[in-house]
Amino acid sequence: MGTRSPIIITENLTKHYGSVVAVQDLNLKIYEGEIFGLLGPNGAGKTTTILMLLGLTEPTAGRALVAGLDPTRNALAVKRLVGYLPDNVGFYDDLTAKENLLYTGRLNQIPETELEHRVKAALEQVGLADHGDRKVREFSRGMRQRLGIADLIVKDPRIFILDEPTLGIDPEGVRELLALIVRLSREKGKTILISSHLLHQIQQICDRVGIFVAGRLLAVGPLESLGRQVMAGKPLEIELQVEPFNHGLLEVFRSLEGVEQVETQGPYIRLRCVKGQDVRPQLTWLLAERKVSILHLRARGHDLDDIYLEYFQGEGRV
Ligand SMILES: Nc1ncnc2c1ncn2[C@@H]1O[C@H](COP(=O)(O)OP(=O)(O)OP(=O)(O)O)[C@@H](O)[C@H]1O
């Protein structure tokens, strides 16, 4: 992340609930202005980590630093720096969107002279300007989440922590929410930590992700580097779909130097390369020579789905 400095640091952060290991030796650096995705299945320890960052639960061992402050000792100061959107954000259903924002603004002691303006601007930013006078009970889950973010915008924290923000929202709502999160980061320079188990949705907007399973961070970095981390020392698998297909092609692939195994699965041909080899260039030439078109070609193990599966399998889970 260039010369940017970490704004969140955890050092061997650990939380046990009796014999349950919720988080174990978490070492993480999140840099100012980045969107960081903490991705892991349910029960991985994401919420526990967030609660420790907010000073809402004490670590069993290790420590966290948020903008240089230890949340265990300076919970109030950290609260001023961090805006937290829990997975189930609560509003007063009988109040309008605007009234709800005014209410929390006053709780956060934002001066009245400024508050009205901030609330209006926040509603505009999240695309709810036309709904400010509607009661929150009429809002969809997606609108509630956006209102939740507006609530944080009014508070104007340096760091946004969003726990499972896209859960239960329709695809259009998810798109709007993700676009809003990207704008907060790119236009306002906010640091954003998103926890989620919905990889497909979150991965597209994250600068870096951490894969968190059973309380442990198994890999961390930009998506491309995660691919390399997982693939290091593993043979490349190629997934291919061609037109026209004939079984003779399978023999041709088998005779290619560097190919270890060839099999079909549904519409796909899967090739496993000898360790350290990548036959994709030869493959494309060979098919072009035979006037066979490639409908689909993918190196398996390089996208987050494969990576996730890989780590889950490593943990004995799928
Ligand atoms: N207050 C608690 N008391 C006992 N065990 C807890 C408590 N809170 C969490 N745990 C356990 O710690 C582990 C991590 O839970 P956590 O809620 O942090 O996971 P998560 O990744 O946020 O998952 P989810 O998305 O389901 O909340 C789980 O095994 C959970 O049962």
The ligand as an SDF file (V2000), in Angstrom:
LIG
                    3D

 31 33  0  0  0  0  0  0  0  0999 V2000
  -20.3260  -14.4070   23.7250 N   0  0  0  0  0  0  0  0  0  0  0  0
  -19.8880  -15.5960   23.2860 C   0  0  0  0  0  0  0  0  0  0  0  0
  -19.8210  -16.6450   24.1250 N   0  0  0  0  0  0  0  0  0  0  0  0
  -19.3650  -17.8500   23.7270 C   0  0  0  0  0  0  0  0  0  0  0  0
  -18.9550  -18.1190   22.4600 N   0  0  0  0  0  0  0  0  0  0  0  0
  -19.0060  -17.1160   21.5800 C   0  0  0  0  0  0  0  0  0  0  0  0
  -19.4840  -15.8030   21.9290 C   0  0  0  0  0  0  0  0  0  0  0  0
  -19.4160  -15.0260   20.8370 N   0  0  0  0  0  0  0  0  0  0  0  0
  -18.9290  -15.7900   19.8450 C   0  0  0  0  0  0  0  0  0  0  0  0
  -18.6860  -17.0560   20.2800 N   0  0  0  0  0  0  0  0  0  0  0  0
  -18.1160  -18.1550   19.4850 C   0  0  0  0  0  0  0  0  0  0  0  0
  -16.9180  -17.6990   18.8940 O   0  0  0  0  0  0  0  0  0  0  0  0
  -16.7970  -18.1650   17.5690 C   0  0  0  0  0  0  0  0  0  0  0  0
  -16.6580  -16.9780   16.6020 C   0  0  0  0  0  0  0  0  0  0  0  0
  -17.8900  -16.2710   16.5390 O   0  0  0  0  0  0  0  0  0  0  0  0
  -18.1030  -14.9230   15.7140 P   0  0  0  0  0  0  0  0  0  0  0  0
  -19.5120  -14.4730   15.9470 O   0  0  0  0  0  0  0  0  0  0  0  0
  -17.0130  -13.9880   16.0150 O   0  0  0  0  0  0  0  0  0  0  0  0
  -17.9410  -15.4510   14.2320 O   0  0  0  0  0  0  0  0  0  0  0  0
  -18.3290  -14.7350   12.8540 P   0  0  0  0  0  0  0  0  0  0  0  0
  -17.2350  -15.0360   11.9370 O   0  0  0  0  0  0  0  0  0  0  0  0
  -18.6470  -13.3240   13.0990 O   0  0  0  0  0  0  0  0  0  0  0  0
  -19.5900  -15.5260   12.4320 O   0  0  0  0  0  0  0  0  0  0  0  0
  -21.0810  -14.9890   12.2340 P   0  0  0  0  0  0  0  0  0  0  0  0
  -21.0670  -14.3070   10.9090 O   0  0  0  0  0  0  0  0  0  0  0  0
  -21.8820  -16.2530   12.2660 O   0  0  0  0  0  0  0  0  0  0  0  0
  -21.3720  -14.0620   13.3980 O   0  0  0  0  0  0  0  0  0  0  0  0
  -18.0010  -19.0200   17.3000 C   0  0  0  0  0  0  0  0  0  0  0  0
  -17.6410  -20.3540   17.5670 O   0  0  0  0  0  0  0  0  0  0  0  0
  -19.0030  -18.5250   18.3130 C   0  0  0  0  0  0  0  0  0  0  0  0
  -19.9110  -19.5500   18.6480 O   0  0  0  0  0  0  0  0  0  0  0  0
  1  2  1  0
  2  3  1  0
  2  7  2  0
  3  4  2  0
  4  5  1  0
  5  6  2  0
  6  7  1  0
  6 10  1  0
  7  8  1  0
  8  9  2  0
  9 10  1  0
 10 11  1  0
 11 12  1  0
 11 30  1  0
 12 13  1  0
 13 14  1  0
 13 28  1  0
 14 15  1  0
 15 16  1  0
 16 17  2  0
 16 18  1  0
 16 19  1  0
 19 20  1  0
 20 21  2  0
 20 22  1  0
 20 23  1  0
 23 24  1  0
 24 25  2  0
 24 26  1  0
 24 27  1  0
 28 29  1  0
 28 30  1  0
 30 31  1  0
M  END
$$$$
